[in-house]
């Protein structure tokens, strides 16, 4: 990669976080013969790619559509296109399945070799890893993702998320929150270790900051229990105790906890409230029926029971919060009773994150447009097996 990959990564790593984009541009000009380079980050709603520039922002956002940058982001492939007399390579910036944006590199030559395109794709991946580290020390990249100001509740929820995607040989998953700039209590979380994957979807009671506080306490309590080695029952129990101890039953969090054994495909589940899980297998969509137990924090010392089911290679699971499956059309039909099934069959071959976005799009169609009455959280998981 432009000589030695280690040298490029070392130079990026040695750069001050707020100068990362400028350093990447200088490296591409010096070592790849580029004329210019720009980093485009996906906004929170995942509808546009925004150029990373210093404040005040002056560069316009680019819609994620059928343009070269949109194709590179959506299909996760490098795209070469002629633009304004130059040749521009658009390479996806993605880290372990988490789509961050696109690196656009301009060249004066009409033809760009396959080797150079491959090098640029590798460089974009290395840049993505460094951006995740740099993001801890500067607000530049967080600010660049915003088309407008986030509500405080949305700020809290986005900082609580693990990312928007994750991929390993056993699975690939993607998640989406809506409305992106004003989400309150809905959240999802995941963590993959050597032998297990834990996924949760949580809907905190209330609205705005109050709901975000409830959700934050629930998610962090479950993380604390998970990191202490507790199973899903232990995670639910600890979060239940934390919420009841704080609110005395006046606030609760509806949560679905799933633990996947990465070797066998056995799923251990605790259904503590209203989120649901659907399975798409061999062209058929069905809800996986779990025994609904008390939401976390609703009562003191709630006993939780583990249930289980199996996933098979090729299965797709879709986890949704109540704001998705309970949303009603003008005639009162719940989205989860039919429209969701039809929507999932229509995007059977789409990547997990694209499917999560498509579910939200179908939800808006179902309610006839306008604003959602409740937050919507969607997580899509494709299972390949151990």
C-alpha positions as CSV (number, residue, x, y, z in Angstrom):
1,X,0.0,0.0,0.0
2,X,1.9,3.0,-1.4
3,X,5.1,1.3,-0.3
4,X,4.7,-0.2,3.1
5,X,1.3,-0.4,4.9
6,X,3.0,-0.2,8.3
7,X,4.6,3.1,7.4
8,X,1.3,4.6,6.3
9,X,-0.5,3.5,9.4
10,X,2.3,4.7,11.6
11,X,2.2,8.2,10.1
12,X,-1.6,8.3,10.6
13,X,-1.2,7.1,14.1
14,X,1.3,9.8,14.9
15,X,-1.0,12.6,13.6
16,X,-3.0,14.8,16.0
17,X,-6.6,13.7,15.9
18,X,-8.0,16.9,14.5
19,X,-5.4,16.8,11.7
20,X,-6.1,13.2,10.6
21,X,-7.9,14.1,7.4
22,X,-5.3,16.6,6.3
23,X,-2.5,14.0,7.0
24,X,-4.4,11.4,5.0
25,X,-4.8,13.8,2.1
26,X,-1.0,14.7,2.2
27,X,-0.1,11.0,2.2
28,X,-2.3,10.3,-0.8
29,X,-0.9,13.2,-2.8
30,X,2.7,12.3,-1.9
31,X,2.6,8.6,-2.3
32,X,-0.3,7.8,-4.6
33,X,0.0,10.8,-6.9
34,X,-3.5,12.1,-6.0
35,X,-4.6,15.6,-6.8
36,X,-6.9,15.8,-3.8
37,X,-8.8,13.7,-1.3
38,X,-11.8,14.2,0.9
39,X,-13.4,12.2,3.8
40,X,-17.2,11.9,3.6
41,X,-18.9,10.7,6.8
42,X,-22.4,9.4,7.0
43,X,-24.7,11.5,9.1
44,X,-26.7,10.1,12.0
45,X,-29.8,9.5,9.8
46,X,-27.7,7.8,7.2
47,X,-29.2,9.8,4.4
48,X,-26.2,11.9,3.3
49,X,-22.4,11.9,3.4
50,X,-20.9,15.0,4.9
51,X,-17.4,16.2,4.0
52,X,-15.1,16.5,7.0
53,X,-14.0,20.1,7.1
54,X,-12.9,22.5,9.9
55,X,-15.6,24.7,11.4
56,X,-17.5,26.6,10.1
57,X,-18.8,24.0,7.7
58,X,-18.9,25.2,4.1
59,X,-19.0,22.0,2.0
60,X,-22.4,20.7,1.1
61,X,-23.7,17.3,2.0
62,X,-24.0,14.6,-0.7
63,X,-27.2,12.4,-0.7
64,X,-26.7,8.7,-0.4
65,X,-28.3,7.6,-3.6
66,X,-27.1,6.2,-7.0
67,X,-24.2,8.5,-7.3
68,X,-20.6,7.0,-7.1
69,X,-20.2,7.9,-3.4
70,X,-23.6,6.5,-2.6
71,X,-22.9,3.3,-4.4
72,X,-19.5,2.9,-2.7
73,X,-21.2,3.4,0.7
74,X,-24.3,1.3,0.1
75,X,-22.7,-1.6,-1.8
76,X,-19.4,-1.4,0.1
77,X,-17.2,-1.5,-3.0
78,X,-14.7,0.9,-4.5
79,X,-16.3,3.0,-7.3
80,X,-14.2,4.8,-10.0
81,X,-16.0,7.6,-11.8
82,X,-15.1,10.6,-14.0
83,X,-16.0,13.9,-12.3
84,X,-15.3,17.4,-13.5
85,X,-12.5,16.2,-15.8
86,X,-10.8,14.1,-13.0
87,X,-11.0,10.5,-12.2
88,X,-12.3,10.0,-8.6
89,X,-12.0,6.7,-6.6
90,X,-14.6,6.4,-3.9
91,X,-13.6,3.8,-1.3
92,X,-15.8,2.8,1.6
93,X,-14.5,3.6,5.0
94,X,-15.7,0.6,7.1
95,X,-14.3,-1.0,10.3
96,X,-15.4,-4.6,11.0
97,X,-18.8,-4.1,9.4
98,X,-19.4,-0.6,10.9
99,X,-19.9,1.8,7.9
100,X,-18.4,5.2,8.7
101,X,-18.3,6.8,5.3
102,X,-16.4,7.1,2.0
103,X,-12.9,8.3,1.0
104,X,-13.0,10.2,-2.3
105,X,-9.5,10.5,-4.0
106,X,-9.1,12.5,-7.2
107,X,-6.6,11.8,-10.0
108,X,-5.8,13.7,-13.2
109,X,-5.2,10.5,-15.2
110,X,-8.2,9.1,-17.1
111,X,-7.3,5.6,-16.1
112,X,-6.6,4.3,-12.6
113,X,-5.1,0.8,-12.2
114,X,-6.8,-2.0,-10.4
115,X,-3.7,-2.2,-8.1
116,X,-4.1,1.4,-7.1
117,X,-7.8,1.0,-6.5
118,X,-7.1,-1.9,-4.2
119,X,-4.5,0.1,-2.4
120,X,-6.9,2.9,-1.9
121,X,-9.5,0.6,-0.5
122,X,-6.9,-0.8,2.0
123,X,-5.9,2.8,2.9
124,X,-9.5,3.7,3.5
125,X,-9.8,0.7,5.9
126,X,-6.7,1.8,7.8
127,X,-8.0,5.3,8.0
128,X,-11.2,4.1,9.5
129,X,-9.4,2.3,12.3
130,X,-7.5,5.4,13.1
131,X,-10.6,7.6,13.0
132,X,-12.3,5.4,15.7
133,X,-9.3,6.0,18.0
134,X,-9.0,9.7,17.1
135,X,-12.8,10.2,17.7
136,X,-12.1,9.8,21.5
137,X,-10.0,12.9,21.5
138,X,-11.7,15.4,19.2
139,X,-15.3,16.5,18.4
140,X,-14.4,17.1,14.8
141,X,-15.8,13.8,13.4
142,X,-18.9,13.9,15.7
143,X,-19.7,17.4,14.4
144,X,-19.1,16.4,10.8
145,X,-21.9,13.7,11.1
146,X,-24.6,16.3,12.0
147,X,-26.9,17.9,9.5
148,X,-28.4,19.7,12.4
149,X,-28.2,19.8,16.2
150,X,-29.0,16.6,18.1
151,X,-31.4,16.8,21.0
152,X,-29.7,16.1,24.3
153,X,-31.6,12.8,24.6
154,X,-30.4,11.8,21.1
155,X,-26.8,12.7,22.1
156,X,-27.0,10.4,25.1
157,X,-28.4,7.5,23.0
158,X,-25.9,7.8,20.2
159,X,-23.0,7.9,22.6
160,X,-24.4,4.7,24.2
161,X,-24.5,2.7,21.0
162,X,-21.7,0.2,20.1
163,X,-21.8,1.3,16.5
164,X,-24.1,0.7,13.5
165,X,-22.8,-2.6,12.3
166,X,-20.5,-5.5,13.1
167,X,-19.3,-8.5,11.1
168,X,-17.5,-11.8,11.8
169,X,-17.4,-15.1,10.0
170,X,-20.3,-16.4,12.1
171,X,-22.6,-13.4,11.6
172,X,-23.1,-9.9,10.2
173,X,-25.5,-7.4,11.9
174,X,-26.6,-3.8,11.5
175,X,-28.8,-1.5,13.4
176,X,-30.7,1.8,13.0
177,X,-32.4,4.3,15.2
178,X,-35.2,6.6,14.1
179,X,-35.8,9.6,14.5
180,X,-32.0,9.9,14.4
181,X,-31.8,13.5,15.6
182,X,-34.4,13.3,18.4
183,X,-34.4,9.7,19.6
184,X,-35.3,9.3,23.2
185,X,-35.5,5.9,25.0
186,X,-34.8,3.3,22.3
187,X,-31.4,1.7,22.1
188,X,-29.6,-1.4,20.9
189,X,-26.3,-3.0,22.1
190,X,-24.1,-5.9,21.2
191,X,-20.8,-7.5,22.1
192,X,-19.0,-10.5,20.5
193,X,-16.4,-12.6,22.3
194,X,-14.6,-15.8,21.3
195,X,-17.6,-18.0,21.8
196,X,-20.7,-15.8,22.2
197,X,-22.6,-12.8,20.8
198,X,-24.9,-10.8,23.1
199,X,-27.5,-8.5,21.5
200,X,-30.1,-6.4,23.3
201,X,-32.8,-4.0,22.3
202,X,-34.1,-1.7,25.0
203,X,-37.0,0.8,25.2
204,X,-36.8,3.1,28.2
205,X,-40.0,4.3,29.7
206,X,-40.9,8.0,29.1
207,X,-39.8,10.6,26.6
208,X,-36.7,12.7,26.0
209,X,-34.0,12.9,28.6
210,X,-36.0,11.0,31.2
211,X,-36.3,8.0,28.8
212,X,-32.6,8.3,27.9
213,X,-31.6,8.2,31.6
214,X,-33.7,5.1,32.2
215,X,-32.2,3.4,29.1
216,X,-28.7,4.4,30.0
217,X,-29.0,2.9,33.4
218,X,-30.4,-0.3,32.0
219,X,-27.8,-0.7,29.3
220,X,-24.9,0.0,31.5
221,X,-26.2,-2.4,34.2
222,X,-26.5,-5.1,31.6
223,X,-23.0,-4.4,30.4
224,X,-21.7,-4.5,33.9
225,X,-23.3,-7.9,34.5
226,X,-22.1,-9.2,31.1
227,X,-18.5,-8.2,31.8
228,X,-18.8,-9.9,35.2
229,X,-19.5,-13.1,33.4
230,X,-23.2,-13.4,34.2
231,X,-25.6,-15.1,31.8
232,X,-28.6,-13.3,30.2
233,X,-30.8,-14.1,33.3
234,X,-28.1,-12.5,35.5
235,X,-27.9,-9.5,33.2
236,X,-31.6,-8.9,33.3
237,X,-31.7,-9.4,37.1
238,X,-28.9,-6.9,37.8
239,X,-30.5,-4.3,35.5
240,X,-33.9,-4.9,37.1
241,X,-32.5,-4.3,40.5
242,X,-30.6,-1.2,39.4
243,X,-33.7,0.4,37.9
244,X,-36.0,-0.5,40.8
245,X,-33.4,0.7,43.2
246,X,-33.2,4.1,41.4
247,X,-36.9,4.6,40.5
248,X,-38.8,2.3,42.9
249,X,-41.0,1.0,40.1
250,X,-41.9,4.5,38.7
251,X,-39.8,3.9,35.6
252,X,-38.9,0.8,33.7
253,X,-37.2,-0.5,30.5
254,X,-38.6,-3.0,28.2
255,X,-35.7,-5.2,27.0
256,X,-35.0,-8.2,24.8
257,X,-31.7,-10.0,25.6
258,X,-30.3,-12.6,23.2
259,X,-27.1,-14.6,23.7
260,X,-25.8,-16.6,20.7
261,X,-23.5,-19.5,21.1
262,X,-21.2,-19.0,18.1
263,X,-20.4,-22.7,17.8
264,X,-23.8,-24.3,18.1
265,X,-26.3,-21.5,17.1
266,X,-28.2,-22.0,20.3
267,X,-29.8,-18.7,21.4
268,X,-30.5,-18.0,25.1
269,X,-33.2,-15.4,25.5
270,X,-34.9,-13.2,28.1
271,X,-38.0,-11.3,26.9
272,X,-38.4,-8.6,29.5
273,X,-41.1,-6.4,27.8
274,X,-42.1,-5.3,24.4
275,X,-39.3,-5.7,21.8
276,X,-39.8,-8.6,19.4
277,X,-37.7,-10.9,17.3
278,X,-38.7,-12.1,13.8
279,X,-37.0,-14.9,11.8
280,X,-36.7,-14.9,8.0
281,X,-35.9,-18.5,6.9
282,X,-36.4,-20.0,3.4
283,X,-38.6,-17.2,2.2
284,X,-40.9,-17.3,5.3
285,X,-41.1,-14.6,8.0
286,X,-42.4,-15.5,11.4
287,X,-42.2,-14.1,14.9
288,X,-40.2,-16.1,17.4
289,X,-42.7,-16.5,20.2
290,X,-41.1,-15.9,23.6
291,X,-42.8,-15.7,27.0
292,X,-43.1,-12.0,27.8
293,X,-41.8,-11.3,31.3
294,X,-41.9,-8.2,33.4
295,X,-39.9,-5.1,32.1
296,X,-36.8,-4.3,33.9
297,X,-37.4,-2.2,37.1
298,X,-41.2,-2.5,37.2
299,X,-41.3,-4.6,40.4
300,X,-38.9,-5.6,43.1
301,X,-36.9,-8.8,42.8
302,X,-38.5,-9.9,39.6
303,X,-37.5,-13.5,38.7
304,X,-36.5,-14.0,35.1
305,X,-36.4,-17.2,33.2
306,X,-34.2,-18.2,30.2
307,X,-35.8,-19.5,27.0
308,X,-33.9,-20.8,24.0
309,X,-34.2,-21.5,20.3
310,X,-31.8,-22.4,17.5
311,X,-30.6,-20.4,14.5
312,X,-29.4,-22.1,11.3
313,X,-27.0,-20.9,8.6
314,X,-28.9,-18.6,6.3
315,X,-31.3,-17.4,9.0
316,X,-32.0,-13.7,9.3
317,X,-33.2,-12.4,12.7
318,X,-34.8,-9.0,12.9
319,X,-35.2,-7.4,16.4
320,X,-37.5,-4.4,16.7
321,X,-38.7,-2.1,19.5
322,X,-42.3,-1.5,20.2
323,X,-42.2,1.7,18.2
324,X,-41.8,-0.5,15.2
325,X,-44.1,-3.5,15.6
326,X,-46.9,-1.5,17.4
327,X,-47.0,1.4,14.9
328,X,-50.5,1.6,13.4
329,X,-51.8,2.7,10.0
330,X,-54.7,5.0,9.5
331,X,-57.1,2.0,9.7
332,X,-55.5,0.8,12.9
333,X,-53.5,-2.1,11.5
334,X,-50.3,-2.8,13.4
335,X,-47.1,-2.8,11.4
336,X,-45.9,-6.0,12.9
337,X,-48.9,-8.0,11.8
338,X,-48.3,-8.0,8.1
339,X,-46.5,-5.1,6.6
340,X,-43.3,-5.9,8.4
341,X,-43.3,-9.4,7.1
342,X,-43.9,-8.2,3.5
343,X,-41.1,-5.6,3.9
344,X,-38.6,-8.2,5.1
345,X,-39.3,-10.5,2.2
346,X,-38.8,-7.6,-0.2
347,X,-35.2,-7.0,1.0
348,X,-34.2,-10.6,1.6
349,X,-30.8,-10.2,-0.2
350,X,-29.9,-6.7,1.2
351,X,-27.1,-6.3,3.7
352,X,-28.2,-6.2,7.4
353,X,-27.8,-2.4,7.8
354,X,-29.6,-1.8,4.5
355,X,-32.4,-4.0,5.7
356,X,-32.7,-2.1,9.0
357,X,-33.0,1.1,7.0
358,X,-35.6,-0.5,4.7
359,X,-37.7,-1.6,7.7
360,X,-37.9,2.0,8.9
361,X,-38.8,3.1,5.4
362,X,-41.6,0.6,5.3
363,X,-42.7,1.8,8.7
364,X,-43.1,5.3,7.4
365,X,-45.1,4.0,4.4
366,X,-47.3,2.1,6.7
367,X,-48.2,5.1,8.9
368,X,-48.7,7.3,5.8
369,X,-45.7,9.5,6.3
370,X,-45.3,12.2,8.9
371,X,-43.6,11.8,12.3
372,X,-43.4,8.6,14.2
373,X,-45.4,8.5,17.5
374,X,-42.5,6.6,19.2
375,X,-38.9,5.9,18.7
376,X,-37.9,3.0,16.4
377,X,-35.0,0.7,16.9
378,X,-34.2,-2.1,14.4
379,X,-31.3,-4.7,14.5
380,X,-30.9,-7.2,11.7
381,X,-28.6,-10.2,12.1
382,X,-27.6,-12.6,9.4
383,X,-26.4,-15.9,10.8
384,X,-23.7,-17.9,9.0
385,X,-22.8,-20.4,11.7
386,X,-19.7,-21.5,13.5
